[in-house]
């Protein structure tokens, strides 16, 4: 098996686990919270629950109780604001680390940064049940640290992608990043059943153990670049190095051209578009279990299954679409820029329209699930869109660029739950959730339109700036030495 294929598999499962650490709380919290949360003896609940509610009267106060077989002894009375803080905590410090993570990967290697961050996040998963029993603030603290550590993973992997993967294979390889969809699907679908059989704590113990196993395999099977891999064939090594050698010329860390980076129009558009697509994805992936359970009235098993299924389909579509995009580039049927724009149309604009469609589904659970599924599927095109596009712009600084993209993109990860918490505070109604979907749709569509109209994916001049400077300096030194020798000959 080719070594870059091995890297693809290990990267795939690495991102799957990275997503598990982000998303495991989303399905677990459905069983961590007592139903319903009270507010001044009045509980406001979605109209979709009317046919499933039990009304209890006590001292002339009516209270809506949701049917459940679970014991509430291990559950918590956290309101929507507290829940939104817990759900968004992972992303609050997560956005600090992508740029430093890219710098660390550039200096110390993407293998070590990516592997270590995932490994530490796995260890912290074991601490979540105990911290939740202390208070939601203690749980928030663990999630803050876990998110902070995991924030370096994406830019670290981009550094390795630039070293290992030729340009016409990048859409295919970056589909491994969409392993996060499989991670989301697996955690939702399996843990819904595990929670029903055992309790919510099993989610965190199981994911922590699997994460540690992956870290051992990553350390043993993965190497930083083809040049240092001890068992790679000369044929594969030569193929990779000849394909990317013209773009990545320096084996030592290069100075970072911050001014060029921050003023680059293609990069700014890439960041904005990525942020828009991630806003839509985070809204759906983070909140789908809550929406299905609290609003549509699905059980925890149904919630886990239907919230997870879209992400299996997302990865399958992403893999097939990215292979098709690589074919378009390799056969020169479309330019790299136009392929990235085609992908962005699906990932942002079509995703935004589908999110808008959820608001028109009402209490029709089948229609809502279908819309959520389609929304997740088309978001998978990001692998052949802005994700691959960030490597196209400047392979020498791929990790730094994805760091910038992730810093702003992860902003959606903690702002979206807060906004949803404000809209749905004691108001788990279709009307309030429709407002959430309107906002997400507008953000997705507007950023996608900007990219299609104005972006490009050509390698930027500043990618090789320091290589050019080094060549010019070397030539000047040669001229000076030649002139000096001529002068010495004349004097003699």
N, C-alpha and C positions, 0 to 999 in steps of 0.2 A: 504494500500500500504506500502511495506517495506521502511524504511527510507533511505536505500542506493539507492533504486530506485528513491525516491524523489531527493536525492543528484545527481543522474545521470542526471535527467531532468534539474535541476538548473545549473549543470555544463555544460551541453550541450548548453544551451542558453547563459550561461556566455561566453563560448568560441566563440559562434557564434557572439556575440557582440564585443568581443575582436578582431575578424577578421574584423568586419565591420569598426572599427576605423582604422585598418591598411589599408583596401582596398577601402574605400569609395572615396578617392582621385583619385584612378586609373580610375574609370568610370567617375567621375566628370570632370577630367582634359581634357577628350575628348571634352567636351563642353565649357571648360574654355579657351581653346587656339584658337586663330584666325587661320584659314586655308587660305593659307599656311603661314609659317614663312619665311620671305624673307632673302636673303643673297646676298648683292651686286647686286640687281636687277635680281638675278638668283635663281630659286627655283628648287632644285633637288628632284624628286619625284619618287616613285616606278613605275616600268613598268606595274604593275597591274592596275594603274589608267588611262592608256592611253585611254581606251574606255569611260571614265567617265569625262574627263577634258574639260574645256572651256578655249580657248586661247584668251587672250585679248592683243592687241598691243597698245603700247603707246610710242611715240617717238622712234620708232624702237627697243624697248625692249619688248620681249615677256614674258608674265607671266602666269603661270599655276594657275587657280583658281578652287578650289573644289566646286561643287554645294552644297549649303546649304540654308535652309529656315530660319536659325536663324539670329537674329540681333546680330551684333558684339559689341554692346555698352557695354555689361557686360563681354567681353572677353579680354584676355591679350596676348601681343606679347612676349611670352617667348620662347626662342630657346630650342633645345634639351638638352643642358647642364643645363639650368635653370630648365627645366622640370624634368630632372633626379635628381637634387638636391631636388626638392619638393617631388618626389616619394620616394626617399631614406631617407628623413629627419627623418621619424618616427623611423627608425632603427639605426640611428647614435648614439643616447644616450640610446636606448633601450637595447643595449648589455652591458651597465654598470650595470644594475639593477638585472639581474637574480640571481647572487650569493648573493648580499645583500638581495634580495627578499626572497631567500631560508632561509637565516639566520633570517630575520625578522619573517617569517612564523614559523620557529622552536621555536622562543622565544615568539611571541605574538599570534600565531595561523593562520593557512591558511585561515580560514573563513574571518577574518578581512582584511588581506592583499589582498586576491583575490577580495573581494567585494569592498573595498575602491578604489583600483586601477581602476577597471572597472567603478565605479561611477564617479571618477574624470575625466577619459578619456571622459565620456559622456558629462560632463559639458563643457569641452574644445572644443567639436565638434561645439557648438553654436558660438564659436569665429572665426571659420575658414573663413566664408564668408567675414566678416569685415576685417580680416587680409589680405586676398588675394587682396582686393581692395586697400589696402595700398601699398603693393609690394610683390613680390615673397619671399623676405627676411623675411618679417613679417610673412607670411604664414609658411615659413620654421621654424621660431622660435616657433610658436604654435605647429607644428608637432613634433619638437624636444622635447618639454615639454610633449606632449601627449604620445610619444613613451617612454620617460624616465619613466613616471608613470606606463604605462602598462607593463613595462619590468619585473615586479615582479609576474605577474599573473600565469605563467606556473609553476615555482617552488613552489609557494604557494599551488597550487592545488595538486601537487604531495605529499606534506606533508599530506594533508587530505586523499589522496588515500591510503597512507601507513597505516593510522589509521583506515580506514573504510572498505577496500576491501581485502578479502582473495586472496591468490596468484592465485588460479585457476579461479578467476573471473576478474582478472585485464585486460586481453585483452578486455573483454566485457566492463568493466567500462571505460577504456581509450579510447574506441570508442567515448565516450562523448566529448573528446578533439577534435575529428574530426568534432564537431559542428562548428568549424571554417570554414569548407567547406560549410556548409549550410549558414553561415553568408556571405561568399563570393558570393555564388550563389544568395541569396536573394538581396544583395546590387546591384549586377550587373544586374540581370533580372528585378527587380522592378524599380530601379532608372533610368535605360535606358528609360523606358516609362515615369516616372515622369519628367525627364529632358526634354523630348520631349514635354510634356504637359505644364510644368511650366518653370523652369530654374534649373541650376546646384546647386543653394543655398539650394533647398529643401532637397537635400541629407543629408546635415549636420544637419539641424534643426530636421528632422525626426529621424535620428539615435540617436541624443542626447536625444530626448524625450523618445524613447524606452529604451535606456540605463538606464535612471533614474528610469523608472518603474521596470526594472529587479532588480536594486539595492534594492529597497524597498522589493520586494519578497524574494531576497536572505537573507536579514537581518532577515526576519520574519521566514522563513521555514528551514534554514540551521543551523546546530550546528557543533562545532569543532570536536567532536568525539562521538562515541556511549555512552561513559560513562557519558556525560553531556547532552544528549538529553532527554528532559522531558517526551516525549510520546512514545519512542521506546519500543517495547515489550521485555520482558526478554528473550524470545526465540531467537529473532534476535540478541540482545545484546550478549548473551552467545555464539551464533554461530560465530559472528565476532571475539570476544575476544579470543575464543578457537582456531580459525583458524590462527590468526596473533600473538597471545601472545608469541609464541616461538621466533618470529623474532624481535618484538618491546617490549623490557622489561622495558624501562625506561619511566616514565611519566614526568620527568623533562628534560630540555634541556641538551644534552650531549656535552662535548667538541668535537670540530671538528678535526678529524685526518687528517689534511691537507697533511702531508707527504705521508700517505697511499693513500689518494685520488688522488693526483697529480702524483703518481708513479704507479698507478694501470693500468696494461695493458688492462684488459677488459673495464675499464672506458675510457681510451684514445681511444680505438677502437669505443666505443659507441659514443663518442663525434665527432670523424671524420666522422663516418657513418651518424649520424644525420645531420651534416653540409652538407654532400654531397646531401642527400635527400632534405634538405631545400633549397639548391642552385637551384636544378631543379624546385621545387615547386614555389619559389619566382620568378624565371625567367618567368615561365608561368603565374602565377596568377597576378603578378604585371604588366606584359607587354602585356598580351593577348588583353586587350581593345585597346591599342595603335597599336599593330600589325594588329588587325582586321580592325581598322578604317583607320589608316594611310597607311598601306601597301596593304591590301586586298580590301579596299574601301567599307566596310560595313557601313550602317547608324548607328547612335547612338543607336537606338532601337535594330537593329540586333546585334550590338556589345555587348550591355548589355545582351541580351538573350543568345547568343552563348558563351560569355565569362563566364556566370554564370552557364549554364546547366551542365558543367563537374563536378562542385563541389557538386551538388545534388547527382549525380551518385557516386562521390567519397565517400560520407558519407554512402550511401546505401551499397556499396561494402565493406567499412571498417567495418561496423556493422556486416554484414554477415560473413566476413572473420575472424573477431576477435572472433565471437561465435564459428566458426569452430576450431580456434586455441585453445580456452579454452577447447573444447571437446578433442582435441588431448592430451592436458596436463593432464586433469582430468582422461582420460581413459588410460593414460600412453602409448599411441600409439607412441608418440614422446617425447623426452626430452624437457625441457624448452628451452635449448640452441638451439636445432635443429628447434624448432618452430620459435624462433626469427630469425634464419638464413633464414628459408623459407620465412618469411615475408620480410626480407631485400632484398632477391633476387627480389621480386616484386617491392618493394619500391625504390630501387636504380638502380639495373642493368637493369631490364625491363623498368623502367622509363627513364633511360638514352638512351636506344635504341629507344624508342618512340620519345623522344625529337629530336634525330638525324633524325628520319623519317620526322619531320616537314620540314626540310631543303630540302627534295626531293619533296615536294608537290607543289612547285611553286605557281602560281596564282590560283590554284584549291582550292577554299574556302572550299568546302565540305570535301576534303581530309585533309586540314589543321585543320579544326574544329574537325574532327574525331580523328586525332592524339593528339590534345590538350586535348580532352575529355578522351581518353585512358590514357594519361600521368597523368592527375589528378586522375583518378580512381585508378591506381595501387599505387600511392603515399599514398593512404589511408591505405595501409598495415603497415605504420609506427606505427599505434596504437597498433598493436600486435607485432611490431618489437622493434626498439630501444627505443620508448617511454615507453612501458611496461618493457623493459629490464633494464631501468635505476632504476626502483623500485626493480627489482629482485636482483640487485647487492648489495644494502645496504638499506633496508627499513628504518633503523634509520636515514639515511641521504638522503632520496629521494629528498627532496626539494633542498638541496645543490647540489646534482648530476645533477638535471635538470637545476639548475642555471648555472653550468659549461657548460652543453650541450648547453643551450640557448645562453650563452655569445658568444660562438664560432659560433653557428648555425645562430644567427641573423646577424652575420658578412655578410652573403650572402644577407641579406635584403637590405643593403645600398650599398654594393660593386657591386652587380649585376646591379642595375640601372645605376650606374656610368659607368661601362664598356659598357653597352648597349648604353649609351649616347655618348661615345667616338666612337663607331663603326658606329652609325647611325646619327651623327651630319651632318645635311643637306644631308643625304644619306639614306633615307627611302627606301632602295632597298632590293630585295631578297638576293643578294649576301652578303650584309653586315649583314643581319639578320641570314644568314646561319652560319656565323662565331660565332655569339652568341650561336646558337644551338650546334655547335661543341664543344665549351668550356663547356657548361652545361652538355652535354652528357658524356664527358670525366670525369668530376668531379663526377657525379652520379655513373658511372660504376666502377671507380677505388676504391672509398670508399666502395662500396657494396662488391666488391671482397675481399678487406682486411678483412671485417667483417666476411664473410663466411669462409675464410681460418683460421682465428686466434682467433675469439672472443669466449667467453662463458658467460653464464648468471647465474652462481652459486652465491649464497650469499657469499660475501667476508669475510674473517676472521676478518678484522678490523671493520666490522659492529657491532660486539658484544665486541669489544676490551675493552671498559670502563666498560661494565657489568662484564666481566671476571676479570678485575682489582678490581672492587668493591667486588666481591665474594672472591677473594684471600685476599684482605685487611681484610675483615670481618673474614675469617678463621684464619688469623694471629693474629687478636685481640683476638679471642676466645682462641687460644693457649696460648697467653701471659697471659690472665686472668686466665686460668686453671693452668699454671705453677706458677703464683703468689699465687694462693690459696693453691696449694700443698706446696709451700715454706713456707707459713704462718702456715700451719698445722704442718709441720715438726718442725718449730721453737717453736711452742706451745708444 
